[in-house]
Structures are given as structure tokens and as C-alpha cells.
Amino acid sequence: MSGISRRDLIATGAALGIAAPADAARARRAWPKDFLWGTAISAYQSEGNNTNADAWIRENVTPTLFKERSGHACDSYHRYGEDIAIAAKLGFNCYRLGIEWARIEPSEGAFSNAELDHYADVLQTCRAHGLKPVVTFNHFTTPIWFAARGGFEAADSPGLFARFCGRAAEHLGGLIHLATTFNEANIAYLVQLLSQVVPPSPLVKESMAAAAKAAGSAKFSSLAYADPAVTTPLLQEAHRKGYDAIKRARPALPVGLTLTTQDIQSTGTAAWADTWRDKLYGDWVGVARSHADFVGVQPYTRFLVNANGLTWPPAGTEMTDAGYEFYPEALGATVRWAHAAIGKPIYVTENGIATNDDTRRIAYIDRALASLKACLDDGIPVHSYLYWSLLDNFEWTSGYAKHFGLVAVDLQTFKRTPRPSALHLGRIAKASGI
């Protein structure tokens, strides 16, 4: 979400292919030859200097909820060629990235052909390196002008988003392999759910008021802090209209919807999990059924729930640096949920771990992939594994302290250094026969 993420809030294993003897034949089955292996990254978190975005204002006001400013980030706006070349050299065949609405439409109704051409260059570079681009049209941030007029609390916001989607699809659609409208469209429900155990900061109102003043706005709205009862119906209409706009421009382009899909497990009665799962997904399940060619799942952990809501993991549970439980098997569980609940082709559009111990990243990847392979062996249509993220990047209000990247980035020199986990996942991708 704009300025705060699921990774901020949600406070060695079984190796790939190991199975009991009775399941050995299933375990030896190959990954599908058209399976997509790659990484995911967002524009705002990696590009740097996105001065027209709502998050930029909120980083730079007083008081602010951000521990540090994004600044140059990873300078991927200029160094995207190096990033794409690294991903290709590692052995991947897919690259998920975002296009930044705030760059493409920096003022209302004024579209920048120069920025559209920039993103066309990015996509062409992906293609030249054998990477199929998966493009997210909105990864939490919006233009300042959009936030200053009420964001997704404004009644006409769906039409404005669809106009952007249509223009971008006309210019870029021929280079895109798959498109998604929103990243984690149900993020507001997750924020609401997690507020039980991670109370909102008392600075939220002051910070948003400061952002409104800086923007000269009576109603500055960012998705992280807006009322989901107001924003969710408008976001759902924005998705439907955005989906239609992209399809009008590029009828053959598959357009999907990504959801935050944490594995919800009951500590007692099974119905507790059903209750809190409904609170996490709400009506987005129906939207995905009617207006999505595929669904992108983005699991990181599990949530334990009782009748009253979320509970903390038991004492001694291994936790990631992002503050949530180390539980890679959430991937397989949420893929199975999505298959049963939505019934559309499934892509893993994000999955990963924040850690400074790369051996734990490798263990997380192996266990997550083992759970995913079991889904494939059971006939569930899963088409990708995209790790979050290629680079250590700007993790919203946490700044640069959380390291999800397969590749470390020196924020002074911008030198990229692949970690052993990058080589490990790359070897798995190469071995799959891509």
C-alpha cells in the first residue's frame, strides 16, 4: 500500500523434490516447460526520486511515519538494464515490474510520452534478455494530484484509474506478457485485520494532515490510511474498469488481479479460520472470478486465529526480520485456497523473506517450492514462481533495514552483488528446463 506494506505489518527445510518413497514418481515429474521463474519488484521501491508520488510527500513531511526517505532508492530508473541483465544471467525467464502512474500522468490528464517511452525501453530490454514482462499498473502509490483530490475515496476515481490503464496499455501492451491492475488489491482488509495486533501509530492522523497541508489539499488520501469501507467498492470498480480498458487496447493480453494471500489457520474450531479468511478477502473473490484472467497469489507467512482474531505465534517460533513467522508452507496452502475459491489459473506473483542470514533465505525458498511442487503434482494449475524481490529495496515505512533481495545493493555506489540464494534459485530455474 502507499507508504506501508504487508511486509511492514505482518509482524535447513525440506529440499525441492524430496518425497516419501511412495510418492517418488510424482516427485520426479518435471516442472511445466512454460513455467515462469523470476523475481518481482515495484517501481517506487527501486527506481528512486519519484517526486510526483503521494508517498514522496508523506516521506518528507513532519511528522512522518517513514524511518528514512527513499531518495535514490536502488537507482533502477537509470540502472534497469543492469538489473534485467542480472536476472537473465541468473537463469530466470520472467521479470515482474511496475509502471509508475505518478511518472506517466504527473498532472491530471497530462500524460508523458517520454515516460511511456522510458517504460517501453524497460520492457524491450526485458524481451531482449529473454525475460517475459509481468507488469503491475498500480503498486500502492498514486500521483500527488490523485491523492490530493481524495484518492480512491473520490467517487470518480475508478474512471481516472481506467483512463491511465487504457493509455498505458495502448503504448506498452504489445511488449507485456501478463498484466495486473492492482498489487494486493485486498491490502486494506489486511491492514484492518492486523490492526488487532499492530495498533495504528498515533502519528497517522498528524502525518496525513501534514501531507494534506503540503499538497494544498482538503482531502489528501493514501490507501494505507483510508477507510476500507469507502475505498473497497471504488477499488473494485477501478479494477473492473481498468481491466476493461486494458482489454480494449490489447484484447489478447491476459489481465489478472493479485491478492495478499496469507495462510490463515485456526487454533481451535475450523470455522474460525473461515471467518477471518472472509475478512481478509471479502468481495475480492467474486471480483477475481468475474474480472480476471488469472489470480496472482502473494503469501509470506501464516496467521493463527481464534474466535477473537489474530494471535501471536507461540514462544520460540522462528521469526523473519520483517516480524512475522518463518512459514514457507504458506505458499502451497494459499495456492490450494485460491484454486478452490476462485478457480482461475494461478501465478505466484510474490513470495519471499526478509533476513540477513542467506542460508535461511535458501531454506525458505526450498520449502516454499516443495509446497508449490506438491500443488502441481496434484493437478492445480500454477504457472509461475516470482520471488520478492530481485534487489534489496525501499521497504516503505521500514526504509532500507529489511533485506528481501536475492541481490544486495550498496546504497552509496549502487553496486549489485548477487547472494548465494540468487544463484541457488537460478540453478533451480535452469534445471527446470526453461
C-alpha positions as CSV (number, residue, x, y, z in Angstrom):
1,M,0.0,0.0,0.0
2,S,1.1,3.6,-0.3
3,G,3.7,4.1,2.4
4,I,3.1,0.9,4.4
5,S,3.2,-2.6,3.2
6,R,2.1,-6.1,4.1
7,R,5.8,-6.8,4.8
8,D,5.8,-3.9,7.4
9,L,2.7,-5.0,9.1
10,I,2.8,-8.8,9.4
11,A,4.6,-8.8,12.3
12,T,17.6,-26.4,6.6
13,G,14.0,-27.1,5.4
14,A,12.7,-29.9,3.0
15,A,14.7,-29.7,-0.2
16,L,12.9,-29.3,-3.5
17,G,11.8,-32.7,-4.8
18,I,12.2,-34.8,-1.7
19,A,9.3,-37.1,-1.0
20,A,8.4,-40.3,0.7
21,P,9.2,-43.4,-1.4
22,A,5.5,-44.0,-2.2
23,D,5.5,-40.5,-3.8
24,A,8.8,-40.8,-5.7
25,A,7.3,-41.0,-9.1
26,R,5.3,-37.8,-8.5
27,A,8.3,-36.1,-7.1
28,R,10.3,-36.8,-10.3
29,R,7.8,-35.1,-12.5
30,A,9.3,-32.1,-14.3
31,W,8.2,-28.5,-13.7
32,P,6.0,-27.4,-16.7
33,K,8.2,-26.3,-19.6
34,D,6.3,-23.0,-19.9
35,F,6.6,-22.3,-16.1
36,L,7.7,-18.7,-15.3
37,W,10.7,-18.3,-13.0
38,G,11.7,-14.9,-11.9
39,T,11.5,-12.1,-9.4
40,A,9.2,-9.2,-8.6
41,I,9.9,-5.6,-7.9
42,S,8.0,-2.4,-7.7
43,A,8.7,0.9,-9.4
44,Y,8.6,3.2,-6.4
45,Q,10.7,0.9,-4.2
46,S,13.5,0.6,-6.7
47,E,13.5,3.5,-9.1
48,G,14.2,6.4,-6.8
49,N,13.4,10.1,-6.9
50,N,9.7,9.6,-7.6
51,T,8.8,13.2,-6.6
52,N,5.3,13.2,-8.1
53,A,4.1,10.3,-6.0
54,D,1.9,10.5,-2.9
55,A,4.4,8.5,-0.8
56,W,7.2,11.1,-1.6
57,I,5.2,13.8,0.2
58,R,4.5,11.6,3.2
59,E,8.2,10.7,3.5
60,N,9.2,14.3,3.6
61,V,6.7,15.9,5.9
62,T,6.9,16.3,9.7
63,P,5.8,14.2,11.4
64,T,6.4,11.3,9.1
65,L,5.8,7.5,9.6
66,F,8.9,6.7,7.5
67,K,12.1,5.7,9.2
68,E,14.1,7.1,6.3
69,R,13.4,8.6,2.9
70,S,13.5,6.7,-0.3
71,G,15.9,9.1,-2.1
72,H,17.6,7.5,-5.0
73,A,16.4,4.0,-3.8
74,C,18.3,1.5,-6.0
75,D,18.5,4.0,-8.9
76,S,16.8,1.4,-11.0
77,Y,15.2,4.2,-13.1
78,H,18.6,4.5,-14.7
79,R,20.1,1.1,-13.9
80,Y,17.2,-1.1,-15.1
81,G,19.4,-2.5,-17.8
82,E,21.9,-3.9,-15.3
83,D,19.1,-5.3,-13.1
84,I,17.5,-7.0,-16.0
85,A,20.8,-8.4,-17.2
86,I,21.4,-9.8,-13.7
87,A,18.0,-11.5,-13.6
88,A,18.6,-13.1,-17.0
89,K,22.1,-14.2,-16.2
90,L,20.8,-15.9,-13.0
91,G,18.7,-18.1,-15.2
92,F,15.2,-16.6,-15.0
93,N,12.7,-16.2,-17.8
94,C,10.3,-13.7,-16.3
95,Y,10.5,-10.3,-14.7
96,R,7.7,-8.7,-12.8
97,L,7.9,-4.9,-12.5
98,G,5.6,-1.9,-12.0
99,I,5.0,1.2,-14.2
100,E,4.6,4.3,-12.1
101,W,1.4,6.2,-12.6
102,A,2.9,9.3,-11.0
103,R,5.5,9.5,-13.7
104,I,3.2,8.7,-16.6
105,E,0.5,11.1,-15.6
106,P,2.3,13.7,-13.4
107,S,-0.6,16.1,-13.5
108,E,-4.3,15.3,-14.1
109,G,-5.0,14.5,-17.7
110,A,-1.4,15.3,-18.9
111,F,0.3,12.1,-20.0
112,S,4.1,12.0,-20.5
113,N,5.1,10.3,-23.8
114,A,8.7,10.5,-22.6
115,E,7.9,8.4,-19.6
116,L,5.8,5.9,-21.6
117,D,8.8,5.6,-23.9
118,H,11.0,5.0,-20.9
119,Y,8.9,2.1,-19.8
120,A,8.8,0.8,-23.3
121,D,12.6,0.7,-23.2
122,V,12.5,-1.2,-20.0
123,L,10.1,-3.8,-21.5
124,Q,12.1,-4.1,-24.7
125,T,15.2,-4.7,-22.6
126,C,13.4,-7.5,-20.8
127,R,12.4,-9.0,-24.1
128,A,16.0,-8.7,-25.4
129,H,17.2,-10.7,-22.4
130,G,14.7,-13.4,-22.8
131,L,12.5,-12.2,-19.9
132,K,8.7,-12.2,-20.2
133,P,7.5,-8.9,-18.5
134,V,4.7,-9.1,-16.0
135,V,3.5,-5.6,-15.5
136,T,1.7,-4.1,-12.5
137,F,-0.2,-1.0,-13.3
138,N,-0.5,0.2,-9.7
139,H,1.8,-0.9,-6.9
140,F,0.3,1.1,-4.0
141,T,1.5,4.6,-4.9
142,T,-0.6,7.2,-6.8
143,P,0.1,10.6,-8.3
144,I,0.1,13.5,-5.8
145,W,-2.8,15.2,-7.7
146,F,-4.8,12.0,-7.4
147,A,-4.2,11.7,-3.6
148,A,-4.9,15.4,-3.2
149,R,-8.4,15.1,-4.7
150,G,-9.3,12.3,-2.4
151,G,-7.5,9.2,-3.9
152,F,-9.7,6.1,-4.0
153,E,-12.2,7.8,-1.7
154,A,-13.4,10.0,-4.6
155,A,-16.4,8.8,-6.5
156,D,-14.8,9.3,-9.9
157,S,-11.5,7.6,-9.0
158,P,-12.3,4.4,-10.9
159,G,-12.7,6.3,-14.2
160,L,-9.4,8.1,-13.6
161,F,-7.6,4.9,-13.0
162,A,-9.1,3.3,-16.1
163,R,-8.1,6.2,-18.2
164,F,-4.5,5.7,-17.1
165,C,-4.7,1.9,-17.7
166,G,-6.0,2.5,-21.2
167,R,-3.3,5.0,-22.2
168,A,-0.5,2.8,-20.8
169,A,-1.9,-0.3,-22.4
170,E,-2.1,1.4,-25.8
171,H,1.6,2.4,-25.6
172,L,3.1,-0.6,-23.8
173,G,0.6,-3.5,-24.2
174,G,2.4,-5.1,-27.2
175,L,5.5,-5.7,-25.0
176,I,3.7,-7.1,-22.0
177,H,3.4,-10.8,-21.3
178,L,0.9,-10.5,-18.4
179,A,-0.7,-7.5,-16.8
180,T,-2.2,-6.9,-13.4
181,T,-4.2,-3.9,-12.3
182,F,-3.5,-3.5,-8.6
183,N,-0.9,-5.1,-6.4
184,E,-2.6,-6.8,-3.5
185,A,-6.0,-5.4,-4.1
186,N,-7.3,-6.5,-0.7
187,I,-4.5,-4.8,1.2
188,A,-6.9,-2.6,3.1
189,Y,-8.6,-5.7,4.6
190,L,-5.2,-6.9,5.7
191,V,-4.4,-3.6,7.4
192,Q,-7.7,-3.8,9.2
193,L,-7.1,-7.4,10.3
194,L,-3.6,-6.7,11.5
195,S,-4.6,-3.6,13.5
196,Q,-5.7,-6.0,16.2
197,V,-2.1,-6.9,16.9
198,V,-0.3,-4.0,15.3
199,P,-2.2,-0.9,16.5
200,P,-2.0,2.1,14.1
201,S,0.6,4.7,15.0
202,P,-0.7,7.7,16.9
203,L,1.2,9.8,14.3
204,V,-1.0,8.6,11.4
205,K,-3.5,11.5,11.7
206,E,-0.8,14.1,12.2
207,S,1.2,12.8,9.3
208,M,-1.7,12.7,6.9
209,A,-2.7,16.2,8.0
210,A,0.8,17.4,7.3
211,A,0.7,15.7,3.8
212,A,-2.6,17.4,3.1
213,K,-1.1,20.8,4.0
214,A,2.0,20.2,1.9
215,A,-0.2,19.2,-1.1
216,G,-2.6,22.1,-0.5
217,S,-5.4,19.6,-0.2
218,A,-8.5,19.4,1.9
219,K,-8.7,15.6,1.5
220,F,-5.3,14.0,0.9
221,S,-5.9,10.3,0.8
222,S,-3.5,7.3,0.7
223,L,-4.8,3.8,0.6
224,A,-2.9,2.7,3.7
225,Y,-4.9,5.0,5.9
226,A,-8.2,5.3,4.2
227,D,-11.4,3.7,5.4
228,P,-11.7,0.3,3.5
229,A,-15.5,0.5,3.8
230,V,-15.2,3.5,1.5
231,T,-12.3,2.6,-0.7
232,T,-13.0,-1.1,-1.4
233,P,-16.1,-0.7,-3.6
234,L,-14.3,2.0,-5.5
235,L,-11.2,0.0,-5.9
236,Q,-13.2,-3.0,-7.1
237,E,-14.9,-0.7,-9.7
238,A,-11.5,0.7,-10.6
239,H,-10.2,-2.8,-11.2
240,R,-13.2,-3.8,-13.4
241,K,-12.9,-0.6,-15.4
242,G,-9.1,-0.9,-15.6
243,Y,-9.4,-4.5,-16.8
244,D,-11.9,-3.4,-19.5
245,A,-9.7,-0.5,-20.6
246,I,-6.6,-2.7,-21.0
247,K,-8.6,-5.3,-22.9
248,R,-10.0,-2.6,-25.3
249,A,-6.4,-1.6,-26.0
250,R,-5.0,-5.2,-26.1
251,P,-7.7,-7.8,-26.3
252,A,-5.3,-10.8,-26.3
253,L,-3.3,-9.6,-23.2
254,P,-4.1,-11.6,-20.1
255,V,-5.1,-9.3,-17.3
256,G,-5.2,-10.6,-13.7
257,L,-5.6,-9.5,-10.1
258,T,-3.1,-10.1,-7.3
259,L,-4.1,-10.6,-3.7
260,T,-2.3,-10.7,-0.4
261,T,-2.9,-14.4,0.5
262,Q,-1.5,-15.2,3.9
263,D,-2.3,-18.7,5.2
264,I,-5.0,-18.4,7.9
265,Q,-5.0,-21.4,10.3
266,S,-7.4,-21.9,13.2
267,T,-6.0,-22.7,16.7
268,G,-9.3,-24.4,17.5
269,T,-12.6,-24.6,15.7
270,A,-12.2,-24.8,11.9
271,A,-14.9,-22.1,11.4
272,W,-12.6,-19.5,13.0
273,A,-10.3,-19.7,10.0
274,D,-13.2,-19.4,7.6
275,T,-14.5,-16.3,9.4
276,W,-11.1,-14.5,9.4
277,R,-10.3,-15.6,5.8
278,D,-13.6,-14.0,4.7
279,K,-12.4,-10.8,6.4
280,L,-9.1,-10.9,4.5
281,Y,-10.6,-11.4,1.1
282,G,-14.1,-10.0,1.3
283,D,-15.8,-9.5,-2.1
284,W,-12.4,-9.7,-3.9
285,V,-13.0,-13.4,-4.6
286,G,-16.1,-12.6,-6.6
287,V,-14.3,-9.8,-8.5
288,A,-11.4,-12.1,-9.4
289,R,-13.9,-14.7,-10.7
290,S,-15.7,-12.2,-13.0
291,H,-12.9,-9.8,-14.0
292,A,-9.6,-11.6,-14.1
293,D,-7.9,-14.0,-16.5
294,F,-5.7,-15.2,-13.7
295,V,-5.1,-14.6,-10.0
296,G,-1.7,-13.7,-8.5
297,V,-1.1,-15.1,-5.0
298,Q,1.4,-13.4,-2.7
299,P,1.9,-15.3,0.5
300,Y,4.7,-14.7,3.1
301,T,3.5,-16.4,6.3
302,R,0.6,-17.9,8.2
303,F,-1.8,-16.2,10.6
304,L,-3.0,-18.2,13.6
305,V,-6.6,-17.2,14.6
306,N,-9.0,-17.9,17.4
307,A,-12.6,-16.7,17.8
308,N,-11.5,-13.2,18.5
309,G,-8.9,-12.8,15.7
310,L,-5.2,-13.0,15.3
311,T,-2.9,-14.5,17.9
312,W,0.8,-14.2,18.2
313,P,2.9,-17.3,17.3
314,P,4.0,-19.5,20.2
315,A,7.1,-18.5,22.1
316,G,10.3,-19.8,20.4
317,T,8.8,-19.6,16.9
318,E,11.3,-18.6,14.3
319,M,10.5,-15.1,13.0
320,T,11.8,-13.3,10.0
321,D,13.4,-9.9,10.1
322,A,10.1,-8.4,9.0
323,G,8.5,-9.6,12.2
324,Y,6.3,-12.5,11.1
325,E,6.6,-16.2,11.4
326,F,9.0,-18.2,9.2
327,Y,6.5,-20.4,7.5
328,P,7.3,-21.1,3.8
329,E,4.5,-23.7,3.5
330,A,2.0,-20.8,3.4
331,L,2.7,-20.8,-0.4
332,G,1.2,-24.2,-1.1
333,A,-1.7,-23.6,1.3
334,T,-2.7,-20.4,-0.3
335,V,-2.4,-21.8,-3.8
336,R,-4.8,-24.5,-2.8
337,W,-7.2,-21.9,-1.3
338,A,-7.1,-19.8,-4.5
339,H,-7.7,-22.8,-6.7
340,A,-10.7,-23.9,-4.6
341,A,-12.2,-20.4,-4.0
342,I,-11.5,-18.7,-7.4
343,G,-10.9,-21.4,-9.9
344,K,-8.7,-19.3,-12.2
345,P,-5.2,-20.0,-13.4
346,I,-2.8,-19.2,-10.6
347,Y,0.5,-17.3,-10.7
348,V,2.8,-16.9,-7.7
349,T,3.5,-13.2,-8.2
350,E,5.3,-12.7,-4.9
351,N,6.9,-14.8,-2.2
352,G,9.9,-14.2,-0.1
353,I,11.6,-13.5,3.2
354,A,13.4,-10.6,4.9
355,T,16.6,-11.9,6.5
356,N,20.2,-11.1,6.9
357,D,21.0,-14.9,7.0
358,D,21.1,-16.1,3.4
359,T,21.0,-19.7,4.5
360,R,17.5,-19.1,5.9
361,R,16.5,-17.5,2.6
362,I,17.6,-20.6,0.8
363,A,15.8,-22.8,3.2
364,Y,12.7,-20.7,2.8
365,I,12.8,-20.9,-1.0
366,D,13.3,-24.7,-0.9
367,R,10.4,-25.3,1.5
368,A,8.1,-22.9,-0.4
369,L,8.9,-24.6,-3.7
370,A,8.4,-28.0,-2.2
371,S,4.9,-27.0,-1.2
372,L,4.3,-25.5,-4.7
373,K,5.5,-28.6,-6.5
374,A,3.1,-30.7,-4.4
375,C,0.3,-28.4,-5.8
376,L,1.4,-29.0,-9.3
377,D,1.6,-32.7,-8.7
378,D,-2.0,-32.6,-7.5
379,G,-3.1,-31.0,-10.8
380,I,-3.5,-27.5,-9.6
381,P,-2.8,-25.0,-12.5
382,V,0.1,-23.0,-11.2
383,H,2.2,-21.1,-13.8
384,S,4.9,-19.2,-12.0
385,Y,7.2,-18.6,-9.1
386,L,8.3,-15.0,-8.7
387,Y,10.5,-14.3,-5.7
388,W,10.2,-10.9,-3.9
389,S,12.5,-9.3,-4.6
390,L,15.4,-9.2,-7.0
391,L,17.0,-6.3,-5.1
392,D,17.2,-5.1,-1.5
393,N,15.0,-2.1,-1.9
394,F,12.9,0.6,-0.1
395,E,10.6,-1.3,2.2
396,W,8.1,1.6,2.8
397,T,8.0,2.9,6.4
398,S,10.8,0.4,7.4
399,G,13.2,2.2,5.0
400,Y,16.2,0.1,3.9
401,A,16.5,-2.1,7.0
402,K,14.6,-5.1,5.7
403,H,16.5,-7.2,3.2
404,F,14.3,-9.3,0.9
405,G,16.7,-9.2,-2.1
406,L,18.4,-12.0,-3.9
407,V,20.8,-9.2,-4.8
408,A,22.4,-6.9,-2.2
409,V,22.6,-3.2,-3.2
410,D,25.2,-0.7,-1.9
411,L,23.1,2.4,-1.4
412,Q,26.2,4.7,-1.9
413,T,27.7,3.2,-5.0
414,F,24.6,1.2,-6.2
415,K,26.8,-1.8,-6.8
416,R,24.7,-5.0,-7.1
417,T,26.0,-8.2,-5.5
418,P,24.1,-11.5,-6.0
419,R,23.8,-13.5,-2.9
420,P,24.2,-17.4,-2.8
421,S,20.4,-17.6,-2.7
422,A,20.2,-15.9,-6.1
423,L,22.5,-18.5,-7.6
424,H,20.5,-21.2,-5.8
425,L,17.1,-20.2,-7.2
426,G,18.7,-19.6,-10.6
427,R,20.0,-23.2,-10.6
428,I,16.5,-24.5,-9.8
429,A,15.1,-22.4,-12.7
430,K,17.7,-23.6,-15.1
431,A,17.2,-27.2,-14.0
432,S,13.5,-27.0,-14.7
433,G,14.3,-26.9,-18.4
434,I,13.4,-23.3,-19.3
